[in-house]
Amino acid sequence: MAKMTATERMMATAMCQEADRVPVFGVFIDWAWAQLYGKDSFLEYSYDPERLAKCMIWAAREMGVDSVAALP
């Protein structure tokens, strides 16, 4: 089986189809935010959607997760 993208992997799993591996979900956004912007700035994340988006992309790339969710 060829390597799937994160989106393909999540969609296959949601449709009860075989994926190339088990999807990985679960980065605590406060941890990821602290890695980029410092732990003392976490309360700012809900006020800055651009930095929040950058944080989510970083978590997906650096941590290898297939899906990232941030809830205020």
N, C-alpha and C positions, 0 to 999 in steps of 0.2 A: 504494500500500500504506500502510495506517495505521501510525503509530508503535507499535512493540511495547514491552512492558515488558521489563526485563532477563531475567526468568524465561521469558517467551514466546520471546524471542530465543534464549536458550540451549537451550530445549527444541526449537525448530524446527531449529536447527543439529544437535542431537544426533539428530534424526529424519530428517536429510537433506532437510529442507524449506527453502524460501526464507525468509530472514529480511529485515527491513527494512534491515539493515546487518550487517557482520561483527561478531560479538561481541568485546568487548574483555575480556581476562583478563590479569591480571598486575600487581598492585601488590605490591611487596615489603613485607611487613607490618612489617619493622623500620623502613623509611623512613616509612611511615604512622604508626607508633607514635611515632617521634621527632618528627613534626610536632605531635602532640597532647600528648605527655607528656615530651618531651625525650630527647635521645639517650643520656643517662646512665642512663635508667630502663629500657632495653630488656630487660634480664635479668629484670625483674619480670613481663613479659607473661604468662608461662605460669602465674603464680600468681594472676592476677586476671582471671577470665573475663568479668566485667562490663565492665571497661575494654577488654579485647580485643574484645568484641562492639561496643562503641562505636567502637573504632578501625576495625573492618571496615566498619561502616555509614558512617562518615565517608569512608573511602576510596571506597566505592561512590558516595556522593553527590557528593563534591567532585572526584573524579578521573574520574567518569563510567564506571567499569568496570562490567561486567555480572556479574562473579563475583569473589569474593575468597576466598582460602584462607589459613589460618594453620596452620602446622605447628610444633610445639614442637621 
